[in-house]
Amino acid sequence: MSVIAELFELLWVDYTAMTPQAERVSALLQARGERLINDHIALRTFAHDSVDIEVLDRVFVDAGYEPIESYEFKDKKLVACHYEHERPEMPKVFISALLLDECSPQLRDTAHNLLKQLPAGLQADWRFPCSGRPWSLEYASYQDLLAESQYAAWLAAFGFRANHFTVAVHEMKTVSSLAQLNDVLLAEGFVLNAQGGLIKGSPEVGLEQSSTMADDVEVEFADGRFSIPSCYYEFAFRHRLADGELYQGFVADSARHLFESTAGRGEAKSS
Ligand code: NI
């Protein structure tokens, strides 16, 4: 198995351990006769020299991935880049980073304290994007982060791993729209993120996406185990644009909404 195939396998195993519903959704769709294709995976990091997007992307770039398009989400204080591989069957990789300089001094201090704990050599290891949380964190710090940025809180609590995998619904055979897939999932009792409507994006912009609400999982903090929202499972339907080509980008509006859906089921949303 190639390094990149092995990394995707590790990322998936780790992701489904954090997000048991992803495995249940996969099993459901496979039982319907689908062969699931990943549209993209999403990774998160801090915009900081030690772990920046250009550090986290190395193993992907070494494996032939190329940066295609950059994004900025000003209200979320995020930048992002999406990568594609020349082999179209390889999932796109979407890496975002929190702009620490634009966050509060408290958040910045907390992040810097976490980054000081990075073990030597971590970033040079090909498994870095799937290395999990390399620092110790108190539950109170997690809650302080959560009050300012769900993104920062998730990253502090879960570290370096897939934030979500995304199924390519336009490649599926048993549904012909994202709305149909949503109906299948809702009928099976899965809870979808309804904030801003079940479907973010539109055929006109080339991309529609929906997602489940994140599972809650128990996470070990410095001062005990606490149950917090982990990851959601995402569904993307790409459309052909006027040029006849399947849109391959990430619509800023759609992606922005999806940064918000890591909030747990009963929990207040930040916006
Ligand atoms: Ni996504």
py3Dmol code that shows the C-alpha trace and the ligand (Angstrom):
import py3Dmol

protein = """\
ATOM      1  CA  MET A   1       0.000   0.000   0.000  1.00  0.00           C
ATOM      2  CA  SER A   2       1.340   3.470  -0.837  1.00  0.00           C
ATOM      3  CA  VAL A   3       2.028   5.928   1.980  1.00  0.00           C
ATOM      4  CA  ILE A   4      -0.901   8.098   0.922  1.00  0.00           C
ATOM      5  CA  ALA A   5      -3.310   5.139   0.726  1.00  0.00           C
ATOM      6  CA  GLU A   6      -2.124   4.056   4.158  1.00  0.00           C
ATOM      7  CA  LEU A   7      -2.619   7.580   5.516  1.00  0.00           C
ATOM      8  CA  PHE A   8      -6.189   7.750   4.186  1.00  0.00           C
ATOM      9  CA  GLU A   9      -6.855   4.353   5.764  1.00  0.00           C
ATOM     10  CA  LEU A  10      -5.483   5.546   9.133  1.00  0.00           C
ATOM     11  CA  LEU A  11      -7.513   8.753   8.865  1.00  0.00           C
ATOM     12  CA  TRP A  12     -10.699   6.792   8.166  1.00  0.00           C
ATOM     13  CA  VAL A  13     -10.165   4.316  11.004  1.00  0.00           C
ATOM     14  CA  ASP A  14      -9.477   7.175  13.419  1.00  0.00           C
ATOM     15  CA  TYR A  15     -12.420   9.198  12.093  1.00  0.00           C
ATOM     16  CA  THR A  16     -14.929   6.360  12.453  1.00  0.00           C
ATOM     17  CA  ALA A  17     -13.698   5.686  15.993  1.00  0.00           C
ATOM     18  CA  MET A  18     -14.532   9.340  16.766  1.00  0.00           C
ATOM     19  CA  THR A  19     -17.649   9.356  14.613  1.00  0.00           C
ATOM     20  CA  PRO A  20     -19.408   5.971  14.924  1.00  0.00           C
ATOM     21  CA  GLN A  21     -22.351   7.233  12.854  1.00  0.00           C
ATOM     22  CA  ALA A  22     -20.075   7.534   9.802  1.00  0.00           C
ATOM     23  CA  GLU A  23     -19.630   3.775   9.801  1.00  0.00           C
ATOM     24  CA  ARG A  24     -23.370   3.240  10.248  1.00  0.00           C
ATOM     25  CA  VAL A  25     -24.141   5.595   7.335  1.00  0.00           C
ATOM     26  CA  SER A  26     -21.526   3.842   5.186  1.00  0.00           C
ATOM     27  CA  ALA A  27     -22.994   0.436   6.026  1.00  0.00           C
ATOM     28  CA  LEU A  28     -26.491   1.666   5.208  1.00  0.00           C
ATOM     29  CA  LEU A  29     -25.434   3.035   1.817  1.00  0.00           C
ATOM     30  CA  GLN A  30     -23.356  -0.031   0.976  1.00  0.00           C
ATOM     31  CA  ALA A  31     -26.339  -2.245   1.819  1.00  0.00           C
ATOM     32  CA  ARG A  32     -28.250  -0.253  -0.819  1.00  0.00           C
ATOM     33  CA  GLY A  33     -25.590  -1.278  -3.329  1.00  0.00           C
ATOM     34  CA  GLU A  34     -23.501   1.866  -3.305  1.00  0.00           C
ATOM     35  CA  ARG A  35     -19.728   1.902  -3.631  1.00  0.00           C
ATOM     36  CA  LEU A  36     -18.834   4.962  -1.602  1.00  0.00           C
ATOM     37  CA  ILE A  37     -16.433   7.490  -3.077  1.00  0.00           C
ATOM     38  CA  ASN A  38     -14.904  10.183  -0.877  1.00  0.00           C
ATOM     39  CA  ASP A  39     -15.306  13.640  -2.346  1.00  0.00           C
ATOM     40  CA  HIS A  40     -12.945  15.215   0.164  1.00  0.00           C
ATOM     41  CA  ILE A  41     -11.548  15.078   3.636  1.00  0.00           C
ATOM     42  CA  ALA A  42     -11.130  18.149   5.838  1.00  0.00           C
ATOM     43  CA  LEU A  43      -8.238  18.829   8.204  1.00  0.00           C
ATOM     44  CA  ARG A  44      -7.804  21.688  10.654  1.00  0.00           C
ATOM     45  CA  THR A  45      -4.832  23.470  12.131  1.00  0.00           C
ATOM     46  CA  PHE A  46      -3.622  26.707  13.679  1.00  0.00           C
ATOM     47  CA  ALA A  47      -2.061  29.370  11.454  1.00  0.00           C
ATOM     48  CA  HIS A  48       1.303  29.157  13.198  1.00  0.00           C
ATOM     49  CA  ASP A  49       4.763  28.493  11.754  1.00  0.00           C
ATOM     50  CA  SER A  50       5.057  25.155  13.547  1.00  0.00           C
ATOM     51  CA  VAL A  51       1.852  23.564  12.227  1.00  0.00           C
ATOM     52  CA  ASP A  52       0.673  25.807   9.378  1.00  0.00           C
ATOM     53  CA  ILE A  53      -1.259  24.584   6.340  1.00  0.00           C
ATOM     54  CA  GLU A  54       2.075  24.285   4.490  1.00  0.00           C
ATOM     55  CA  VAL A  55       3.330  21.965   7.232  1.00  0.00           C
ATOM     56  CA  LEU A  56       0.225  19.805   7.429  1.00  0.00           C
ATOM     57  CA  ASP A  57       0.018  19.465   3.645  1.00  0.00           C
ATOM     58  CA  ARG A  58       3.529  18.024   3.149  1.00  0.00           C
ATOM     59  CA  VAL A  59       2.666  14.355   3.042  1.00  0.00           C
ATOM     60  CA  PHE A  60      -0.142  15.088   0.571  1.00  0.00           C
ATOM     61  CA  VAL A  61       2.068  17.275  -1.646  1.00  0.00           C
ATOM     62  CA  ASP A  62       4.806  14.616  -1.507  1.00  0.00           C
ATOM     63  CA  ALA A  63       2.212  12.125  -2.736  1.00  0.00           C
ATOM     64  CA  GLY A  64       1.349  14.289  -5.745  1.00  0.00           C
ATOM     65  CA  TYR A  65      -1.390  16.537  -4.412  1.00  0.00           C
ATOM     66  CA  GLU A  66      -1.359  20.132  -5.650  1.00  0.00           C
ATOM     67  CA  PRO A  67      -2.870  23.240  -4.063  1.00  0.00           C
ATOM     68  CA  ILE A  68      -5.720  24.356  -6.320  1.00  0.00           C
ATOM     69  CA  GLU A  69      -7.587  27.172  -4.619  1.00  0.00           C
ATOM     70  CA  SER A  70      -7.314  29.274  -1.450  1.00  0.00           C
ATOM     71  CA  TYR A  71     -10.215  30.540   0.610  1.00  0.00           C
ATOM     72  CA  GLU A  72     -10.690  33.093   3.321  1.00  0.00           C
ATOM     73  CA  PHE A  73     -13.517  33.047   5.843  1.00  0.00           C
ATOM     74  CA  LYS A  74     -13.173  36.420   7.518  1.00  0.00           C
ATOM     75  CA  ASP A  75     -16.024  36.039  10.005  1.00  0.00           C
ATOM     76  CA  LYS A  76     -14.630  32.697  11.187  1.00  0.00           C
ATOM     77  CA  LYS A  77     -11.026  33.994  11.146  1.00  0.00           C
ATOM     78  CA  LEU A  78     -10.021  31.095   8.892  1.00  0.00           C
ATOM     79  CA  VAL A  79      -8.009  30.564   5.780  1.00  0.00           C
ATOM     80  CA  ALA A  80      -8.117  27.350   3.772  1.00  0.00           C
ATOM     81  CA  CYS A  81      -6.708  25.633   0.733  1.00  0.00           C
ATOM     82  CA  HIS A  82      -8.010  22.726  -1.293  1.00  0.00           C
ATOM     83  CA  TYR A  83      -5.752  20.175  -2.951  1.00  0.00           C
ATOM     84  CA  GLU A  84      -6.349  17.787  -5.794  1.00  0.00           C
ATOM     85  CA  HIS A  85      -4.470  14.773  -7.073  1.00  0.00           C
ATOM     86  CA  GLU A  86      -3.957  14.085 -10.760  1.00  0.00           C
ATOM     87  CA  ARG A  87      -5.745  10.769 -10.224  1.00  0.00           C
ATOM     88  CA  PRO A  88      -9.366  11.960 -10.060  1.00  0.00           C
ATOM     89  CA  GLU A  89     -10.422   9.017  -7.876  1.00  0.00           C
ATOM     90  CA  MET A  90      -8.284  10.399  -5.040  1.00  0.00           C
ATOM     91  CA  PRO A  91     -10.339  12.511  -2.626  1.00  0.00           C
ATOM     92  CA  LYS A  92      -9.753  16.230  -2.560  1.00  0.00           C
ATOM     93  CA  VAL A  93      -8.049  17.475   0.612  1.00  0.00           C
ATOM     94  CA  PHE A  94      -9.354  20.632   2.300  1.00  0.00           C
ATOM     95  CA  ILE A  95      -7.045  22.126   4.937  1.00  0.00           C
ATOM     96  CA  SER A  96      -8.085  25.143   6.967  1.00  0.00           C
ATOM     97  CA  ALA A  97      -6.246  27.146   9.617  1.00  0.00           C
ATOM     98  CA  LEU A  98      -7.353  29.470  12.403  1.00  0.00           C
ATOM     99  CA  LEU A  99      -5.799  32.938  12.147  1.00  0.00           C
ATOM    100  CA  LEU A 100      -4.502  33.258  15.720  1.00  0.00           C
ATOM    101  CA  ASP A 101      -3.449  36.880  15.179  1.00  0.00           C
ATOM    102  CA  GLU A 102      -7.104  37.788  14.717  1.00  0.00           C
ATOM    103  CA  CYS A 103      -8.309  35.944  17.830  1.00  0.00           C
ATOM    104  CA  SER A 104      -8.429  37.259  21.398  1.00  0.00           C
ATOM    105  CA  PRO A 105      -5.172  37.403  23.404  1.00  0.00           C
ATOM    106  CA  GLN A 106      -6.604  34.679  25.688  1.00  0.00           C
ATOM    107  CA  LEU A 107      -7.271  32.306  22.820  1.00  0.00           C
ATOM    108  CA  ARG A 108      -3.871  33.036  21.346  1.00  0.00           C
ATOM    109  CA  ASP A 109      -2.174  32.319  24.688  1.00  0.00           C
ATOM    110  CA  THR A 110      -4.032  29.035  25.058  1.00  0.00           C
ATOM    111  CA  ALA A 111      -3.075  27.986  21.530  1.00  0.00           C
ATOM    112  CA  HIS A 112       0.561  28.921  22.088  1.00  0.00           C
ATOM    113  CA  ASN A 113       0.587  26.900  25.308  1.00  0.00           C
ATOM    114  CA  LEU A 114      -0.726  23.894  23.406  1.00  0.00           C
ATOM    115  CA  LEU A 115       1.799  24.349  20.611  1.00  0.00           C
ATOM    116  CA  LYS A 116       4.656  24.494  23.141  1.00  0.00           C
ATOM    117  CA  GLN A 117       3.799  20.905  24.045  1.00  0.00           C
ATOM    118  CA  LEU A 118       4.328  19.548  20.507  1.00  0.00           C
ATOM    119  CA  PRO A 119       6.715  16.595  20.674  1.00  0.00           C
ATOM    120  CA  ALA A 120       9.919  17.015  18.657  1.00  0.00           C
ATOM    121  CA  GLY A 121       9.739  15.503  15.192  1.00  0.00           C
ATOM    122  CA  LEU A 122       5.944  15.219  15.122  1.00  0.00           C
ATOM    123  CA  GLN A 123       5.532  17.244  11.930  1.00  0.00           C
ATOM    124  CA  ALA A 124       8.202  15.254  10.079  1.00  0.00           C
ATOM    125  CA  ASP A 125       6.272  12.006  10.561  1.00  0.00           C
ATOM    126  CA  TRP A 126       4.031  11.074   7.601  1.00  0.00           C
ATOM    127  CA  ARG A 127       1.295  10.243  10.115  1.00  0.00           C
ATOM    128  CA  PHE A 128       1.248  13.845  11.431  1.00  0.00           C
ATOM    129  CA  PRO A 129      -2.175  14.607   9.815  1.00  0.00           C
ATOM    130  CA  CYS A 130      -3.557  11.668  11.786  1.00  0.00           C
ATOM    131  CA  SER A 131      -1.567  12.009  15.008  1.00  0.00           C
ATOM    132  CA  GLY A 132      -4.465  13.133  17.220  1.00  0.00           C
ATOM    133  CA  ARG A 133      -4.043  15.511  20.117  1.00  0.00           C
ATOM    134  CA  PRO A 134      -0.381  15.961  21.064  1.00  0.00           C
ATOM    135  CA  TRP A 135      -1.024  18.218  24.065  1.00  0.00           C
ATOM    136  CA  SER A 136      -2.716  18.183  27.421  1.00  0.00           C
ATOM    137  CA  LEU A 137      -5.776  20.386  27.854  1.00  0.00           C
ATOM    138  CA  GLU A 138      -8.039  21.210  30.794  1.00  0.00           C
ATOM    139  CA  TYR A 139     -11.772  21.048  30.345  1.00  0.00           C
ATOM    140  CA  ALA A 140     -12.154  24.671  31.500  1.00  0.00           C
ATOM    141  CA  SER A 141      -9.758  25.783  28.740  1.00  0.00           C
ATOM    142  CA  TYR A 142     -11.835  23.842  26.219  1.00  0.00           C
ATOM    143  CA  GLN A 143     -14.960  25.658  27.400  1.00  0.00           C
ATOM    144  CA  ASP A 144     -13.217  29.039  27.234  1.00  0.00           C
ATOM    145  CA  LEU A 145     -12.176  28.297  23.647  1.00  0.00           C
ATOM    146  CA  LEU A 146     -15.690  27.133  22.813  1.00  0.00           C
ATOM    147  CA  ALA A 147     -17.118  30.460  23.954  1.00  0.00           C
ATOM    148  CA  GLU A 148     -15.003  32.230  21.335  1.00  0.00           C
ATOM    149  CA  SER A 149     -14.523  29.702  18.536  1.00  0.00           C
ATOM    150  CA  GLN A 150     -16.002  26.244  18.034  1.00  0.00           C
ATOM    151  CA  TYR A 151     -13.236  25.659  15.539  1.00  0.00           C
ATOM    152  CA  ALA A 152     -10.496  26.385  18.107  1.00  0.00           C
ATOM    153  CA  ALA A 153     -12.234  24.245  20.734  1.00  0.00           C
ATOM    154  CA  TRP A 154     -12.513  21.268  18.372  1.00  0.00           C
ATOM    155  CA  LEU A 155      -8.886  21.579  17.300  1.00  0.00           C
ATOM    156  CA  ALA A 156      -7.671  21.895  20.898  1.00  0.00           C
ATOM    157  CA  ALA A 157      -9.717  18.884  22.010  1.00  0.00           C
ATOM    158  CA  PHE A 158      -9.082  16.575  19.051  1.00  0.00           C
ATOM    159  CA  GLY A 159      -5.798  17.748  17.509  1.00  0.00           C
ATOM    160  CA  PHE A 160      -4.602  16.595  14.116  1.00  0.00           C
ATOM    161  CA  ARG A 161      -7.013  14.176  12.462  1.00  0.00           C
ATOM    162  CA  ALA A 162      -9.803  14.283   9.907  1.00  0.00           C
ATOM    163  CA  ASN A 163     -12.489  16.753  10.958  1.00  0.00           C
ATOM    164  CA  HIS A 164     -14.803  15.135   8.437  1.00  0.00           C
ATOM    165  CA  PHE A 165     -14.993  12.829   5.475  1.00  0.00           C
ATOM    166  CA  THR A 166     -17.413  13.697   2.689  1.00  0.00           C
ATOM    167  CA  VAL A 167     -19.267  11.252   0.464  1.00  0.00           C
ATOM    168  CA  ALA A 168     -19.548  12.118  -3.245  1.00  0.00           C
ATOM    169  CA  VAL A 169     -23.324  11.877  -3.649  1.00  0.00           C
ATOM    170  CA  HIS A 170     -23.131  12.772  -7.366  1.00  0.00           C
ATOM    171  CA  GLU A 171     -21.312   9.432  -7.828  1.00  0.00           C
ATOM    172  CA  MET A 172     -24.082   7.431  -6.191  1.00  0.00           C
ATOM    173  CA  LYS A 173     -26.434   5.183  -8.163  1.00  0.00           C
ATOM    174  CA  THR A 174     -29.489   4.854  -5.911  1.00  0.00           C
ATOM    175  CA  VAL A 175     -30.166   8.546  -5.367  1.00  0.00           C
ATOM    176  CA  SER A 176     -30.113  11.334  -7.942  1.00  0.00           C
ATOM    177  CA  SER A 177     -30.099  14.343  -5.657  1.00  0.00           C
ATOM    178  CA  LEU A 178     -28.803  15.408  -2.274  1.00  0.00           C
ATOM    179  CA  ALA A 179     -32.391  15.909  -1.082  1.00  0.00           C
ATOM    180  CA  GLN A 180     -33.089  12.227  -1.861  1.00  0.00           C
ATOM    181  CA  LEU A 181     -30.073  11.113   0.128  1.00  0.00           C
ATOM    182  CA  ASN A 182     -31.091  13.351   3.038  1.00  0.00           C
ATOM    183  CA  ASP A 183     -34.540  11.701   3.003  1.00  0.00           C
ATOM    184  CA  VAL A 184     -32.940   8.247   3.118  1.00  0.00           C
ATOM    185  CA  LEU A 185     -30.817   9.242   6.115  1.00  0.00           C
ATOM    186  CA  LEU A 186     -33.671  10.984   7.946  1.00  0.00           C
ATOM    187  CA  ALA A 187     -35.901   7.928   7.433  1.00  0.00           C
ATOM    188  CA  GLU A 188     -33.187   5.824   9.095  1.00  0.00           C
ATOM    189  CA  GLY A 189     -33.151   8.138  12.103  1.00  0.00           C
ATOM    190  CA  PHE A 190     -29.944  10.060  11.419  1.00  0.00           C
ATOM    191  CA  VAL A 191     -29.991  13.670  12.601  1.00  0.00           C
ATOM    192  CA  LEU A 192     -28.908  16.166   9.968  1.00  0.00           C
ATOM    193  CA  ASN A 193     -27.644  19.663  10.561  1.00  0.00           C
ATOM    194  CA  ALA A 194     -30.643  21.851   9.778  1.00  0.00           C
ATOM    195  CA  GLN A 195     -29.023  25.170  10.601  1.00  0.00           C
ATOM    196  CA  GLY A 196     -29.451  27.398   7.551  1.00  0.00           C
ATOM    197  CA  GLY A 197     -31.491  24.637   5.878  1.00  0.00           C
ATOM    198  CA  LEU A 198     -30.532  20.996   5.348  1.00  0.00           C
ATOM    199  CA  ILE A 199     -28.745  21.812   2.086  1.00  0.00           C
ATOM    200  CA  LYS A 200     -26.007  24.416   1.858  1.00  0.00           C
ATOM    201  CA  GLY A 201     -25.062  25.696  -1.584  1.00  0.00           C
ATOM    202  CA  SER A 202     -27.069  25.218  -4.780  1.00  0.00           C
ATOM    203  CA  PRO A 203     -26.871  23.663  -8.251  1.00  0.00           C
ATOM    204  CA  GLU A 204     -26.209  27.178  -9.598  1.00  0.00           C
ATOM    205  CA  VAL A 205     -22.990  27.575  -7.617  1.00  0.00           C
ATOM    206  CA  GLY A 206     -21.965  24.002  -8.460  1.00  0.00           C
ATOM    207  CA  LEU A 207     -21.982  22.421  -5.023  1.00  0.00           C
ATOM    208  CA  GLU A 208     -24.629  21.314  -2.559  1.00  0.00           C
ATOM    209  CA  GLN A 209     -23.656  19.885   0.800  1.00  0.00           C
ATOM    210  CA  SER A 210     -25.391  18.509   3.856  1.00  0.00           C
ATOM    211  CA  SER A 211     -24.101  16.836   6.992  1.00  0.00           C
ATOM    212  CA  THR A 212     -25.093  14.948  10.094  1.00  0.00           C
ATOM    213  CA  MET A 213     -24.890  16.537  13.521  1.00  0.00           C
ATOM    214  CA  ALA A 214     -21.675  15.583  15.295  1.00  0.00           C
ATOM    215  CA  ASP A 215     -21.656  12.562  17.592  1.00  0.00           C
ATOM    216  CA  ASP A 216     -20.809  13.206  21.229  1.00  0.00           C
ATOM    217  CA  VAL A 217     -17.790  11.231  22.442  1.00  0.00           C
ATOM    218  CA  GLU A 218     -15.930  11.026  25.736  1.00  0.00           C
ATOM    219  CA  VAL A 219     -12.612  12.831  25.594  1.00  0.00           C
ATOM    220  CA  GLU A 220      -9.801  12.661  28.125  1.00  0.00           C
ATOM    221  CA  PHE A 221      -8.922  16.070  29.520  1.00  0.00           C
ATOM    222  CA  ALA A 222      -6.185  16.856  32.088  1.00  0.00           C
ATOM    223  CA  ASP A 223      -8.872  16.975  34.765  1.00  0.00           C
ATOM    224  CA  GLY A 224     -11.148  14.116  33.740  1.00  0.00           C
ATOM    225  CA  ARG A 225     -13.263  12.640  30.953  1.00  0.00           C
ATOM    226  CA  PHE A 226     -15.998  14.759  29.440  1.00  0.00           C
ATOM    227  CA  SER A 227     -18.490  14.155  26.658  1.00  0.00           C
ATOM    228  CA  ILE A 228     -18.187  16.673  23.817  1.00  0.00           C
ATOM    229  CA  PRO A 229     -19.217  16.814  20.127  1.00  0.00           C
ATOM    230  CA  SER A 230     -16.703  15.130  17.819  1.00  0.00           C
ATOM    231  CA  CYS A 231     -17.196  15.077  14.051  1.00  0.00           C
ATOM    232  CA  TYR A 232     -19.963  15.124  11.496  1.00  0.00           C
ATOM    233  CA  TYR A 233     -20.276  13.101   8.289  1.00  0.00           C
ATOM    234  CA  GLU A 234     -20.701  15.196   5.164  1.00  0.00           C
ATOM    235  CA  PHE A 235     -22.404  14.675   1.808  1.00  0.00           C
ATOM    236  CA  ALA A 236     -21.515  16.616  -1.325  1.00  0.00           C
ATOM    237  CA  PHE A 237     -23.368  16.787  -4.634  1.00  0.00           C
ATOM    238  CA  ARG A 238     -21.330  18.458  -7.358  1.00  0.00           C
ATOM    239  CA  HIS A 239     -23.059  19.920 -10.402  1.00  0.00           C
ATOM    240  CA  ARG A 240     -21.961  20.718 -13.932  1.00  0.00           C
ATOM    241  CA  LEU A 241     -21.494  24.412 -14.570  1.00  0.00           C
ATOM    242  CA  ALA A 242     -22.125  26.247 -17.845  1.00  0.00           C
ATOM    243  CA  ASP A 243     -18.790  24.967 -19.224  1.00  0.00           C
ATOM    244  CA  GLY A 244     -20.072  21.393 -18.833  1.00  0.00           C
ATOM    245  CA  GLU A 245     -17.428  20.533 -16.267  1.00  0.00           C
ATOM    246  CA  LEU A 246     -18.243  19.191 -12.818  1.00  0.00           C
ATOM    247  CA  TYR A 247     -17.538  22.002 -10.349  1.00  0.00           C
ATOM    248  CA  GLN A 248     -14.549  21.012  -8.212  1.00  0.00           C
ATOM    249  CA  GLY A 249     -14.225  23.946  -5.831  1.00  0.00           C
ATOM    250  CA  PHE A 250     -15.609  24.758  -2.428  1.00  0.00           C
ATOM    251  CA  VAL A 251     -18.228  27.449  -2.259  1.00  0.00           C
ATOM    252  CA  ALA A 252     -17.276  29.849   0.496  1.00  0.00           C
ATOM    253  CA  ASP A 253     -20.829  30.161   1.823  1.00  0.00           C
ATOM    254  CA  SER A 254     -21.359  26.451   1.938  1.00  0.00           C
ATOM    255  CA  ALA A 255     -18.042  25.797   3.630  1.00  0.00           C
ATOM    256  CA  ARG A 256     -18.704  28.559   6.141  1.00  0.00           C
ATOM    257  CA  HIS A 257     -21.954  26.955   7.243  1.00  0.00           C
ATOM    258  CA  LEU A 258     -20.234  23.640   7.618  1.00  0.00           C
ATOM    259  CA  PHE A 259     -17.650  25.043   9.995  1.00  0.00           C
ATOM    260  CA  GLU A 260     -20.555  25.635  12.361  1.00  0.00           C
ATOM    261  CA  SER A 261     -22.033  22.184  12.459  1.00  0.00           C
ATOM    262  CA  THR A 262     -19.563  20.668  14.912  1.00  0.00           C
ATOM    263  CA  ALA A 263     -21.887  21.936  17.643  1.00  0.00           C
ATOM    264  CA  GLY A 264     -23.642  19.119  19.482  1.00  0.00           C
ATOM    265  CA  ARG A 265     -27.322  18.387  19.151  1.00  0.00           C
ATOM    266  CA  GLY A 266     -28.604  20.295  22.133  1.00  0.00           C
ATOM    267  CA  GLU A 267     -25.932  22.909  22.166  1.00  0.00           C
ATOM    268  CA  ALA A 268     -26.236  26.570  21.287  1.00  0.00           C
ATOM    269  CA  LYS A 269     -24.693  27.548  17.954  1.00  0.00           C
ATOM    270  CA  SER A 270     -22.262  30.399  17.710  1.00  0.00           C
ATOM    271  CA  SER A 271     -24.156  32.003  14.884  1.00  0.00           C
TER     272      SER A 271
END
"""
ligand_1 = """\
1
NI
Ni -16.279 19.517 3.784
"""
view = py3Dmol.view(width=600, height=400)
view.addModel(protein, "pdb")
view.setStyle({"model": 0}, {"cartoon": {"style": "trace"}})
view.addModel(ligand_1, "xyz")
view.setStyle({"model": 1}, {"stick": {}})
view.zoomTo()
view.show()
